[in-house]
Amino acid sequence: MRSIVRALVIAWVAMVFVPATFAQQGEVLWLGHSTFRITSPGGKVIVIDPFLQRNPRTPARYKDPAALGKVDLILVTHGHPDHIIDLPELAKLTGATVIANFELSRQLIALGLVDRAKSIQMNKGGTVSPLGPGIKIHMVPAEHSSSLDMELMKPDEKYPIKHVDGGPAVGFVMEFENGFTIYHTGDTDVFGDMALINRFFHPDLALVCIGGYYTMDPERAAFAMRELVRPKQVLPMHYGTFPVINRTPAELRAALGDAPIVVLDVKPGDSVRF
């Protein structure tokens, strides 16, 4: 009898003291447009494309970059202001490491907008693990343009050139401690090599631009997801922020037809767990 009781006590202790990295869930918080705060199961915080203060879809409680709290890593898909305008303030405020393509990183450092010591200058095809070996960040292609608007990024200084090169636009694939994989498309049109993202990474969740005009619309996004990337779930983004990107998640769902992909129609300020 004593041996049975002892075995039950040991089993109970083992269950109670499961490491937090296994007991916790991750969170994907959408802040409008292409901006996300992703918290890993182990508590590491990643912000993608910080566009908050001038973003008409960011909830009021998140307009101040300080409201994001602790941030460990910032990923930047390209240099357009609706993806980068709050980067300098957020990076300085949090001390987060910033990942961008090589050319964009060099421009940001040269302009004094990002600290060289806190910058990772990489390129498509590269993989880094700045948050520890349990989290991998892969930089992948996107089909879009990129530049820095000097009047917006450095409003107190005058430059003879309004826009400077921002290198190539990119997307990111993030692999987390619990095996969950998230693909952020960045701004992009559909392109055939999206099939390699499925082949290499098998995303569980894709954060997908659908607004049209500047990026793929719901029909092209549906083709990309159904035929090429094939994630389990998609969370539509980059729509409804401005009048010209007026497409909807309902149109994406309709375009997907009977494809076995769940569309997560969340509102800015809402989150999903993984």
C-alpha positions in Angstrom: 0.0 0.0 0.0 2.8 2.4 0.9 4.5 1.8 -2.4 1.3 2.6 -4.3 0.8 5.8 -2.3 4.5 6.8 -2.9 4.1 6.2 -6.6 1.0 8.3 -6.8 2.7 11.2 -4.9 5.7 11.0 -7.3 3.4 11.1 -10.3 1.5 14.1 -8.9 4.7 16.0 -8.2 5.9 15.3 -11.8 2.6 16.7 -13.2 2.6 19.8 -11.1 6.2 20.7 -11.9 6.1 20.3 -15.6 8.5 23.0 -17.1 6.7 26.2 -18.0 7.9 26.0 -21.7 5.7 22.9 -22.1 2.7 24.1 -19.9 2.3 27.5 -21.6 0.8 28.4 -25.0 2.0 30.9 -27.5 0.0 33.9 -28.6 -0.5 35.7 -31.9 -1.9 39.2 -31.3 -2.9 41.2 -34.4 -2.5 44.9 -34.1 -3.9 45.9 -37.5 -2.4 46.0 -41.0 0.7 43.7 -41.0 1.7 44.3 -37.3 1.8 41.4 -34.9 3.1 40.7 -31.4 3.9 37.0 -31.1 4.7 35.5 -27.7 6.3 32.1 -27.8 5.3 29.3 -25.4 8.5 30.1 -23.4 7.7 33.8 -23.1 9.9 35.3 -25.8 8.2 38.3 -27.6 8.5 39.0 -31.3 7.0 42.1 -33.0 6.6 42.2 -36.8 6.4 45.4 -38.9 5.7 47.9 -36.2 3.1 50.4 -37.5 1.1 51.6 -34.5 0.8 55.3 -33.9 -0.4 56.3 -37.4 -2.2 53.0 -38.1 -6.0 53.6 -38.2 -6.7 50.0 -37.3 -4.5 49.7 -34.2 -6.7 49.7 -31.1 -6.2 52.8 -28.9 -4.7 50.8 -26.1 -1.8 49.8 -28.3 -1.1 53.1 -30.0 1.8 53.8 -27.6 4.7 51.4 -28.4 5.3 51.2 -24.7 2.0 49.3 -24.4 3.5 46.3 -26.1 5.6 45.7 -23.0 8.7 43.5 -23.2 9.9 42.9 -26.8 12.9 40.6 -27.5 13.0 40.7 -31.3 11.6 42.9 -34.1 11.3 41.5 -37.6 11.0 43.9 -40.6 9.7 42.7 -43.9 10.6 45.9 -45.9 11.2 49.6 -45.6 7.8 51.1 -46.5 6.5 53.4 -43.7 3.4 51.4 -43.0 5.7 48.6 -41.9 8.6 50.4 -40.2 7.6 53.9 -39.0 7.6 53.0 -35.3 10.7 50.8 -35.5 13.2 53.3 -34.2 11.1 54.2 -31.1 10.2 50.6 -30.3 13.8 49.4 -30.7 15.1 52.1 -28.5 12.4 51.7 -25.9 12.8 47.9 -25.6 16.4 47.2 -26.5 15.1 44.5 -28.9 17.3 43.0 -31.6 16.1 44.0 -35.1 16.2 41.6 -38.1 16.0 43.0 -41.6 17.5 42.4 -45.0 21.2 43.4 -45.3 20.7 46.6 -47.3 17.8 47.9 -45.2 19.7 47.1 -42.0 22.7 49.1 -43.3 20.6 52.1 -44.2 18.9 52.1 -40.7 22.2 51.9 -39.0 23.8 54.6 -41.1 20.8 56.9 -40.4 21.1 56.3 -36.6 17.7 54.7 -36.5 18.9 51.3 -35.3 21.8 50.3 -33.1 24.4 48.3 -35.0 25.0 46.1 -31.9 21.3 45.2 -31.9 20.9 44.5 -35.6 21.0 41.3 -37.5 21.7 41.9 -41.2 20.7 38.8 -43.1 19.1 37.8 -46.4 16.7 35.4 -48.0 17.6 31.8 -47.3 19.2 32.6 -44.0 18.3 31.2 -40.6 19.1 32.6 -37.2 18.2 31.8 -33.6 18.8 35.0 -31.5 16.3 34.0 -28.9 17.9 30.6 -28.2 18.0 27.3 -30.1 14.3 26.5 -29.5 13.2 29.3 -31.9 14.3 29.6 -35.5 13.8 32.6 -37.7 14.0 32.0 -41.5 14.0 34.9 -44.0 12.1 33.9 -47.1 11.3 35.6 -50.4 8.4 38.0 -51.1 7.4 39.7 -54.3 7.2 43.4 -53.6 9.3 46.6 -53.6 11.1 48.4 -50.7 12.4 51.8 -49.9 12.8 54.2 -47.0 10.9 57.5 -47.0 13.5 60.0 -45.6 10.9 62.7 -44.9 9.0 60.4 -42.6 11.9 58.6 -41.0 14.1 61.7 -40.4 11.6 64.6 -40.4 14.0 67.0 -38.7 16.6 66.7 -41.4 16.6 67.6 -45.1 17.8 65.1 -47.6 18.2 65.7 -51.4 16.6 62.3 -52.1 13.2 61.6 -50.7 13.4 57.8 -51.0 16.5 55.5 -50.6 16.9 51.9 -51.4 15.5 49.4 -48.9 16.8 46.2 -50.4 14.5 43.3 -51.3 11.2 42.8 -49.6 11.0 39.5 -47.6 8.8 37.3 -45.5 9.6 35.3 -42.4 9.0 31.8 -41.1 9.2 31.3 -37.4 9.6 27.9 -35.8 8.7 27.8 -32.0 9.7 25.6 -29.0 6.5 23.5 -29.2 7.0 22.7 -32.9 4.4 25.3 -34.2 5.4 27.1 -37.4 4.1 30.5 -38.5 4.7 32.1 -41.9 4.3 35.9 -42.3 4.1 36.6 -46.0 5.1 40.2 -45.8 3.7 42.3 -48.6 3.7 40.1 -51.7 2.0 38.8 -54.8 1.6 35.1 -55.2 4.8 33.5 -56.7 5.5 29.9 -57.6 8.3 29.4 -55.2 5.8 29.7 -52.3 5.6 25.9 -52.8 9.1 25.6 -51.3 7.8 27.3 -48.1 5.4 24.4 -47.8 8.0 21.8 -48.7 10.7 23.1 -46.3 8.6 24.4 -43.4 5.0 23.0 -43.5 3.5 26.1 -41.8 0.7 25.6 -39.3 -0.4 29.2 -39.5 0.1 31.7 -42.3 -0.4 35.5 -41.8 -1.5 36.5 -45.3 -1.9 39.8 -47.0 -5.2 40.0 -48.9 -5.9 43.7 -49.5 -5.1 43.9 -53.2 -3.7 47.0 -54.9 -0.3 46.8 -53.2 -0.4 43.1 -52.6 -2.2 39.9 -53.7 -6.0 40.1 -53.3 -8.2 37.4 -51.7 -8.4 35.3 -54.9 -4.6 35.3 -55.5 -4.0 34.7 -51.8 -6.4 31.8 -51.9 -4.5 30.3 -54.8 -1.2 30.8 -52.9 -2.5 29.1 -49.8 -4.6 26.3 -51.4 -2.1 25.3 -54.2 1.3 26.3 -52.9 1.8 27.0 -49.1 -1.0 24.7 -47.8 -1.0 25.8 -44.1 -3.6 24.5 -41.7 -4.8 28.0 -40.8 -4.6 31.5 -42.3 -5.0 34.8 -40.6 -5.8 37.6 -43.1 -3.9 40.9 -42.8 -3.0 44.0 -44.8 -6.6 44.9 -45.6 -9.1 47.6 -44.5 -6.4 50.0 -43.4 -6.8 52.4 -46.3 -9.6 52.8 -48.8 -7.7 51.1 -51.7 -7.1 47.9 -49.8 -10.7 47.2 -49.2 -11.0 43.4 -49.6 -12.2 41.1 -46.8 -11.6 37.7 -45.1 -15.1 36.6 -46.2 -13.8 36.9 -49.8 -10.7 34.9 -49.0 -12.9 32.2 -47.4 -15.1 32.1 -50.5 -12.1 31.9 -52.8 -10.7 29.0 -50.8 -13.7 26.9 -51.6 -13.5 23.5 -50.1 -9.8 23.7 -49.3 -9.1 22.3 -45.8 -7.7 25.6 -44.5 -9.3 27.4 -41.6 -9.6 31.2 -42.0 -9.2 33.0 -38.7 -11.2 36.2 -39.1 -9.9 38.1 -36.0 -10.2 41.8 -35.3 -7.2 44.1 -34.5 -6.5 43.7 -30.8 -7.7 40.1 -30.8 -5.3 37.1 -30.4 -5.2 33.4 -31.1 -3.3 30.8 -29.2 -1.0 28.1 -30.4 
